[in-house]
Amino acid sequence: MLARQTGMPIHGVRVVRKPDGYSFWGEVTDEIQPVRNAEGQVDIGGTVQVIAHVIEGWTREHPEQWLWLHRRWR
């Protein structure tokens, strides 16, 4: 909704623990293009699905590091 209201770009950010268990590396994605409806407005549901796909890829890449602390899908 924020991207829809402001036009600001959307980026994903993640931090992954290295095998030594003490250090990390971080990554910022390229801009995630929002899905647009027929009127050219950002389709929130479609855009959330694209973002969820990015998060799913990260989770599948490092499943042992995945932890979700709140009830996102209530």
Jmol script that loads the backbone (N, CA, C; Angstrom):
load data "model"
ATOM      1  N   MET A   1       0.823  -1.184   0.000  1.00  0.00           N
ATOM      2  CA  MET A   1       0.000   0.000   0.000  1.00  0.00           C
ATOM      3  C   MET A   1       0.872   1.254   0.000  1.00  0.00           C
ATOM      4  N   LEU A   2       1.999   1.187   0.700  1.00  0.00           N
ATOM      5  CA  LEU A   2       2.893   2.342   0.753  1.00  0.00           C
ATOM      6  C   LEU A   2       3.439   2.665  -0.643  1.00  0.00           C
ATOM      7  N   ALA A   3       3.842   1.632  -1.374  1.00  0.00           N
ATOM      8  CA  ALA A   3       4.339   1.858  -2.737  1.00  0.00           C
ATOM      9  C   ALA A   3       3.237   2.431  -3.617  1.00  0.00           C
ATOM     10  N   ARG A   4       2.020   1.974  -3.409  1.00  0.00           N
ATOM     11  CA  ARG A   4       0.889   2.480  -4.193  1.00  0.00           C
ATOM     12  C   ARG A   4       0.646   3.951  -3.898  1.00  0.00           C
ATOM     13  N   GLN A   5       0.758   4.341  -2.629  1.00  0.00           N
ATOM     14  CA  GLN A   5       0.485   5.726  -2.235  1.00  0.00           C
ATOM     15  C   GLN A   5       1.616   6.679  -2.581  1.00  0.00           C
ATOM     16  N   THR A   6       2.867   6.200  -2.530  1.00  0.00           N
ATOM     17  CA  THR A   6       4.006   7.105  -2.702  1.00  0.00           C
ATOM     18  C   THR A   6       4.755   6.946  -4.016  1.00  0.00           C
ATOM     19  N   GLY A   7       4.610   5.776  -4.659  1.00  0.00           N
ATOM     20  CA  GLY A   7       5.370   5.531  -5.875  1.00  0.00           C
ATOM     21  C   GLY A   7       6.806   5.119  -5.607  1.00  0.00           C
ATOM     22  N   MET A   8       7.153   4.906  -4.350  1.00  0.00           N
ATOM     23  CA  MET A   8       8.517   4.503  -3.997  1.00  0.00           C
ATOM     24  C   MET A   8       8.784   3.076  -4.462  1.00  0.00           C
ATOM     25  N   PRO A   9      10.037   2.753  -4.784  1.00  0.00           N
ATOM     26  CA  PRO A   9      10.358   1.392  -5.229  1.00  0.00           C
ATOM     27  C   PRO A   9      10.278   0.395  -4.069  1.00  0.00           C
ATOM     28  N   ILE A  10      10.081  -0.867  -4.441  1.00  0.00           N
ATOM     29  CA  ILE A  10      10.020  -1.959  -3.468  1.00  0.00           C
ATOM     30  C   ILE A  10      11.292  -2.788  -3.612  1.00  0.00           C
ATOM     31  N   HIS A  11      11.964  -3.047  -2.491  1.00  0.00           N
ATOM     32  CA  HIS A  11      13.155  -3.896  -2.474  1.00  0.00           C
ATOM     33  C   HIS A  11      13.028  -4.897  -1.339  1.00  0.00           C
ATOM     34  N   GLY A  12      13.543  -6.093  -1.544  1.00  0.00           N
ATOM     35  CA  GLY A  12      13.619  -7.080  -0.482  1.00  0.00           C
ATOM     36  C   GLY A  12      14.992  -6.991   0.170  1.00  0.00           C
ATOM     37  N   VAL A  13      15.031  -7.255   1.470  1.00  0.00           N
ATOM     38  CA  VAL A  13      16.296  -7.243   2.217  1.00  0.00           C
ATOM     39  C   VAL A  13      16.346  -8.509   3.053  1.00  0.00           C
ATOM     40  N   ARG A  14      17.496  -9.188   3.049  1.00  0.00           N
ATOM     41  CA  ARG A  14      17.657 -10.361   3.904  1.00  0.00           C
ATOM     42  C   ARG A  14      19.062 -10.406   4.470  1.00  0.00           C
ATOM     43  N   VAL A  15      19.191 -11.100   5.585  1.00  0.00           N
ATOM     44  CA  VAL A  15      20.478 -11.335   6.234  1.00  0.00           C
ATOM     45  C   VAL A  15      20.564 -12.829   6.496  1.00  0.00           C
ATOM     46  N   VAL A  16      21.686 -13.454   6.091  1.00  0.00           N
ATOM     47  CA  VAL A  16      21.870 -14.901   6.220  1.00  0.00           C
ATOM     48  C   VAL A  16      23.092 -15.177   7.092  1.00  0.00           C
ATOM     49  N   ARG A  17      22.909 -16.080   8.063  1.00  0.00           N
ATOM     50  CA  ARG A  17      24.029 -16.470   8.922  1.00  0.00           C
ATOM     51  C   ARG A  17      24.988 -17.349   8.124  1.00  0.00           C
ATOM     52  N   LYS A  18      26.307 -17.072   8.223  1.00  0.00           N
ATOM     53  CA  LYS A  18      27.320 -17.873   7.545  1.00  0.00           C
ATOM     54  C   LYS A  18      27.531 -19.190   8.301  1.00  0.00           C
ATOM     55  N   PRO A  19      28.145 -20.179   7.644  1.00  0.00           N
ATOM     56  CA  PRO A  19      28.344 -21.486   8.279  1.00  0.00           C
ATOM     57  C   PRO A  19      29.122 -21.446   9.596  1.00  0.00           C
ATOM     58  N   ASP A  20      29.956 -20.419   9.803  1.00  0.00           N
ATOM     59  CA  ASP A  20      30.710 -20.360  11.067  1.00  0.00           C
ATOM     60  C   ASP A  20      29.803 -20.055  12.261  1.00  0.00           C
ATOM     61  N   GLY A  21      28.576 -19.633  11.992  1.00  0.00           N
ATOM     62  CA  GLY A  21      27.611 -19.370  13.047  1.00  0.00           C
ATOM     63  C   GLY A  21      27.763 -18.034  13.742  1.00  0.00           C
ATOM     64  N   TYR A  22      28.752 -17.246  13.366  1.00  0.00           N
ATOM     65  CA  TYR A  22      29.016 -15.981  14.057  1.00  0.00           C
ATOM     66  C   TYR A  22      28.957 -14.757  13.157  1.00  0.00           C
ATOM     67  N   SER A  23      29.010 -14.969  11.878  1.00  0.00           N
ATOM     68  CA  SER A  23      28.986 -13.819  10.980  1.00  0.00           C
ATOM     69  C   SER A  23      27.840 -13.975   9.983  1.00  0.00           C
ATOM     70  N   PHE A  24      27.543 -12.885   9.310  1.00  0.00           N
ATOM     71  CA  PHE A  24      26.390 -12.826   8.428  1.00  0.00           C
ATOM     72  C   PHE A  24      26.757 -12.144   7.119  1.00  0.00           C
ATOM     73  N   TRP A  25      25.939 -12.352   6.119  1.00  0.00           N
ATOM     74  CA  TRP A  25      26.020 -11.548   4.906  1.00  0.00           C
ATOM     75  C   TRP A  25      24.614 -11.051   4.595  1.00  0.00           C
ATOM     76  N   GLY A  26      24.544  -9.903   3.974  1.00  0.00           N
ATOM     77  CA  GLY A  26      23.257  -9.293   3.671  1.00  0.00           C
ATOM     78  C   GLY A  26      23.104  -9.059   2.188  1.00  0.00           C
ATOM     79  N   GLU A  27      21.864  -8.858   1.797  1.00  0.00           N
ATOM     80  CA  GLU A  27      21.565  -8.677   0.381  1.00  0.00           C
ATOM     81  C   GLU A  27      20.322  -7.802   0.232  1.00  0.00           C
ATOM     82  N   VAL A  28      20.355  -6.919  -0.744  1.00  0.00           N
ATOM     83  CA  VAL A  28      19.196  -6.121  -1.124  1.00  0.00           C
ATOM     84  C   VAL A  28      18.872  -6.509  -2.563  1.00  0.00           C
ATOM     85  N   THR A  29      17.602  -6.827  -2.822  1.00  0.00           N
ATOM     86  CA  THR A  29      17.214  -7.235  -4.173  1.00  0.00           C
ATOM     87  C   THR A  29      17.178  -6.037  -5.114  1.00  0.00           C
ATOM     88  N   ASP A  30      17.159  -6.346  -6.382  1.00  0.00           N
ATOM     89  CA  ASP A  30      16.824  -5.327  -7.366  1.00  0.00           C
ATOM     90  C   ASP A  30      15.384  -4.894  -7.089  1.00  0.00           C
ATOM     91  N   GLU A  31      14.958  -3.833  -7.704  1.00  0.00           N
ATOM     92  CA  GLU A  31      13.591  -3.365  -7.492  1.00  0.00           C
ATOM     93  C   GLU A  31      12.591  -4.449  -7.890  1.00  0.00           C
ATOM     94  N   ILE A  32      11.612  -4.661  -7.021  1.00  0.00           N
ATOM     95  CA  ILE A  32      10.509  -5.582  -7.312  1.00  0.00           C
ATOM     96  C   ILE A  32       9.404  -4.757  -7.954  1.00  0.00           C
ATOM     97  N   GLN A  33       9.096  -5.089  -9.188  1.00  0.00           N
ATOM     98  CA  GLN A  33       8.093  -4.322  -9.925  1.00  0.00           C
ATOM     99  C   GLN A  33       6.691  -4.676  -9.419  1.00  0.00           C
ATOM    100  N   PRO A  34       5.913  -3.695  -9.005  1.00  0.00           N
ATOM    101  CA  PRO A  34       4.555  -3.989  -8.552  1.00  0.00           C
ATOM    102  C   PRO A  34       3.658  -4.420  -9.716  1.00  0.00           C
ATOM    103  N   VAL A  35       2.697  -5.270  -9.406  1.00  0.00           N
ATOM    104  CA  VAL A  35       1.697  -5.686 -10.389  1.00  0.00           C
ATOM    105  C   VAL A  35       0.688  -4.542 -10.525  1.00  0.00           C
ATOM    106  N   ARG A  36       0.281  -4.266 -11.731  1.00  0.00           N
ATOM    107  CA  ARG A  36      -0.669  -3.163 -11.956  1.00  0.00           C
ATOM    108  C   ARG A  36      -1.967  -3.692 -12.540  1.00  0.00           C
ATOM    109  N   ASN A  37      -3.063  -3.041 -12.179  1.00  0.00           N
ATOM    110  CA  ASN A  37      -4.376  -3.430 -12.706  1.00  0.00           C
ATOM    111  C   ASN A  37      -4.624  -2.732 -14.046  1.00  0.00           C
ATOM    112  N   ALA A  38      -5.811  -2.913 -14.596  1.00  0.00           N
ATOM    113  CA  ALA A  38      -6.141  -2.353 -15.917  1.00  0.00           C
ATOM    114  C   ALA A  38      -6.076  -0.832 -15.938  1.00  0.00           C
ATOM    115  N   GLU A  39      -6.305  -0.195 -14.782  1.00  0.00           N
ATOM    116  CA  GLU A  39      -6.246   1.271 -14.697  1.00  0.00           C
ATOM    117  C   GLU A  39      -4.831   1.788 -14.439  1.00  0.00           C
ATOM    118  N   GLY A  40      -3.869   0.875 -14.315  1.00  0.00           N
ATOM    119  CA  GLY A  40      -2.490   1.283 -14.070  1.00  0.00           C
ATOM    120  C   GLY A  40      -2.140   1.466 -12.602  1.00  0.00           C
ATOM    121  N   GLN A  41      -3.095   1.214 -11.697  1.00  0.00           N
ATOM    122  CA  GLN A  41      -2.816   1.324 -10.268  1.00  0.00           C
ATOM    123  C   GLN A  41      -2.139   0.051  -9.780  1.00  0.00           C
ATOM    124  N   VAL A  42      -1.388   0.176  -8.696  1.00  0.00           N
ATOM    125  CA  VAL A  42      -0.735  -0.979  -8.106  1.00  0.00           C
ATOM    126  C   VAL A  42      -1.805  -1.923  -7.561  1.00  0.00           C
ATOM    127  N   ASP A  43      -1.756  -3.160  -7.990  1.00  0.00           N
ATOM    128  CA  ASP A  43      -2.646  -4.206  -7.484  1.00  0.00           C
ATOM    129  C   ASP A  43      -1.991  -4.769  -6.232  1.00  0.00           C
ATOM    130  N   ILE A  44      -2.538  -4.442  -5.069  1.00  0.00           N
ATOM    131  CA  ILE A  44      -1.917  -4.815  -3.804  1.00  0.00           C
ATOM    132  C   ILE A  44      -1.821  -6.328  -3.661  1.00  0.00           C
ATOM    133  N   GLY A  45      -2.918  -7.039  -3.929  1.00  0.00           N
ATOM    134  CA  GLY A  45      -2.905  -8.495  -3.796  1.00  0.00           C
ATOM    135  C   GLY A  45      -1.891  -9.148  -4.717  1.00  0.00           C
ATOM    136  N   GLY A  46      -1.841  -8.715  -5.954  1.00  0.00           N
ATOM    137  CA  GLY A  46      -0.879  -9.262  -6.910  1.00  0.00           C
ATOM    138  C   GLY A  46       0.555  -8.958  -6.526  1.00  0.00           C
ATOM    139  N   THR A  47       0.785  -7.759  -6.029  1.00  0.00           N
ATOM    140  CA  THR A  47       2.139  -7.363  -5.617  1.00  0.00           C
ATOM    141  C   THR A  47       2.580  -8.148  -4.390  1.00  0.00           C
ATOM    142  N   VAL A  48       1.666  -8.357  -3.435  1.00  0.00           N
ATOM    143  CA  VAL A  48       1.999  -9.164  -2.253  1.00  0.00           C
ATOM    144  C   VAL A  48       2.358 -10.582  -2.681  1.00  0.00           C
ATOM    145  N   GLN A  49       1.682 -11.125  -3.698  1.00  0.00           N
ATOM    146  CA  GLN A  49       2.000 -12.465  -4.185  1.00  0.00           C
ATOM    147  C   GLN A  49       3.411 -12.513  -4.765  1.00  0.00           C
ATOM    148  N   VAL A  50       3.807 -11.480  -5.498  1.00  0.00           N
ATOM    149  CA  VAL A  50       5.165 -11.423  -6.052  1.00  0.00           C
ATOM    150  C   VAL A  50       6.194 -11.385  -4.914  1.00  0.00           C
ATOM    151  N   ILE A  51       5.928 -10.575  -3.894  1.00  0.00           N
ATOM    152  CA  ILE A  51       6.843 -10.472  -2.754  1.00  0.00           C
ATOM    153  C   ILE A  51       6.910 -11.802  -2.006  1.00  0.00           C
ATOM    154  N   ALA A  52       5.751 -12.462  -1.825  1.00  0.00           N
ATOM    155  CA  ALA A  52       5.722 -13.764  -1.152  1.00  0.00           C
ATOM    156  C   ALA A  52       6.552 -14.792  -1.922  1.00  0.00           C
ATOM    157  N   HIS A  53       6.552 -14.688  -3.245  1.00  0.00           N
ATOM    158  CA  HIS A  53       7.356 -15.595  -4.068  1.00  0.00           C
ATOM    159  C   HIS A  53       8.855 -15.377  -3.807  1.00  0.00           C
ATOM    160  N   VAL A  54       9.265 -14.134  -3.652  1.00  0.00           N
ATOM    161  CA  VAL A  54      10.673 -13.833  -3.333  1.00  0.00           C
ATOM    162  C   VAL A  54      11.029 -14.443  -1.972  1.00  0.00           C
ATOM    163  N   ILE A  55      10.170 -14.242  -0.969  1.00  0.00           N
ATOM    164  CA  ILE A  55      10.418 -14.782   0.363  1.00  0.00           C
ATOM    165  C   ILE A  55      10.442 -16.309   0.326  1.00  0.00           C
ATOM    166  N   GLU A  56       9.559 -16.906  -0.455  1.00  0.00           N
ATOM    167  CA  GLU A  56       9.548 -18.367  -0.584  1.00  0.00           C
ATOM    168  C   GLU A  56      10.878 -18.869  -1.139  1.00  0.00           C
ATOM    169  N   GLY A  57      11.418 -18.178  -2.140  1.00  0.00           N
ATOM    170  CA  GLY A  57      12.715 -18.562  -2.701  1.00  0.00           C
ATOM    171  C   GLY A  57      13.820 -18.501  -1.664  1.00  0.00           C
ATOM    172  N   TRP A  58      13.807 -17.447  -0.850  1.00  0.00           N
ATOM    173  CA  TRP A  58      14.809 -17.332   0.211  1.00  0.00           C
ATOM    174  C   TRP A  58      14.673 -18.470   1.218  1.00  0.00           C
ATOM    175  N   THR A  59      13.434 -18.786   1.575  1.00  0.00           N
ATOM    176  CA  THR A  59      13.178 -19.848   2.547  1.00  0.00           C
ATOM    177  C   THR A  59      13.641 -21.192   2.013  1.00  0.00           C
ATOM    178  N   ARG A  60      13.381 -21.467   0.768  1.00  0.00           N
ATOM    179  CA  ARG A  60      13.821 -22.728   0.174  1.00  0.00           C
ATOM    180  C   ARG A  60      15.337 -22.795   0.052  1.00  0.00           C
ATOM    181  N   GLU A  61      15.984 -21.660  -0.124  1.00  0.00           N
ATOM    182  CA  GLU A  61      17.446 -21.620  -0.250  1.00  0.00           C
ATOM    183  C   GLU A  61      18.131 -21.928   1.082  1.00  0.00           C
ATOM    184  N   HIS A  62      17.576 -21.424   2.187  1.00  0.00           N
ATOM    185  CA  HIS A  62      18.161 -21.619   3.528  1.00  0.00           C
ATOM    186  C   HIS A  62      17.060 -21.959   4.534  1.00  0.00           C
ATOM    187  N   PRO A  63      16.405 -23.114   4.413  1.00  0.00           N
ATOM    188  CA  PRO A  63      15.266 -23.418   5.299  1.00  0.00           C
ATOM    189  C   PRO A  63      15.652 -23.516   6.773  1.00  0.00           C
ATOM    190  N   GLU A  64      16.865 -23.872   7.059  1.00  0.00           N
ATOM    191  CA  GLU A  64      17.303 -24.009   8.463  1.00  0.00           C
ATOM    192  C   GLU A  64      17.389 -22.666   9.183  1.00  0.00           C
ATOM    193  N   GLN A  65      17.355 -21.575   8.441  1.00  0.00           N
ATOM    194  CA  GLN A  65      17.474 -20.252   9.040  1.00  0.00           C
ATOM    195  C   GLN A  65      16.142 -19.516   9.105  1.00  0.00           C
ATOM    196  N   TRP A  66      15.071 -20.177   8.726  1.00  0.00           N
ATOM    197  CA  TRP A  66      13.776 -19.514   8.649  1.00  0.00           C
ATOM    198  C   TRP A  66      13.074 -19.532   9.998  1.00  0.00           C
ATOM    199  N   LEU A  67      12.608 -18.378  10.432  1.00  0.00           N
ATOM    200  CA  LEU A  67      11.851 -18.268  11.669  1.00  0.00           C
ATOM    201  C   LEU A  67      10.863 -17.126  11.504  1.00  0.00           C
ATOM    202  N   TRP A  68       9.595 -17.407  11.726  1.00  0.00           N
ATOM    203  CA  TRP A  68       8.570 -16.369  11.618  1.00  0.00           C
ATOM    204  C   TRP A  68       7.956 -16.204  12.992  1.00  0.00           C
ATOM    205  N   LEU A  69       7.948 -14.998  13.525  1.00  0.00           N
ATOM    206  CA  LEU A  69       7.548 -14.780  14.909  1.00  0.00           C
ATOM    207  C   LEU A  69       6.141 -14.230  15.105  1.00  0.00           C
ATOM    208  N   HIS A  70       5.407 -13.988  14.060  1.00  0.00           N
ATOM    209  CA  HIS A  70       4.045 -13.499  14.257  1.00  0.00           C
ATOM    210  C   HIS A  70       3.098 -14.238  13.317  1.00  0.00           C
ATOM    211  N   ARG A  71       1.823 -14.103  13.554  1.00  0.00           N
ATOM    212  CA  ARG A  71       0.809 -14.814  12.792  1.00  0.00           C
ATOM    213  C   ARG A  71       0.472 -14.048  11.508  1.00  0.00           C
ATOM    214  N   ARG A  72       1.321 -14.153  10.510  1.00  0.00           N
ATOM    215  CA  ARG A  72       1.137 -13.393   9.283  1.00  0.00           C
ATOM    216  C   ARG A  72      -0.128 -13.794   8.533  1.00  0.00           C
ATOM    217  N   TRP A  73      -0.448 -15.056   8.490  1.00  0.00           N
ATOM    218  CA  TRP A  73      -1.514 -15.540   7.618  1.00  0.00           C
ATOM    219  C   TRP A  73      -2.828 -15.794   8.361  1.00  0.00           C
ATOM    220  N   ARG A  74      -3.174 -15.028   9.368  1.00  0.00           N
ATOM    221  CA  ARG A  74      -4.426 -15.258  10.099  1.00  0.00           C
ATOM    222  C   ARG A  74      -5.633 -15.068   9.242  1.00  0.00           C
TER     223      ARG A  74
END
end "model"
wireframe off; spacefill off
backbone 0.3
color backbone group
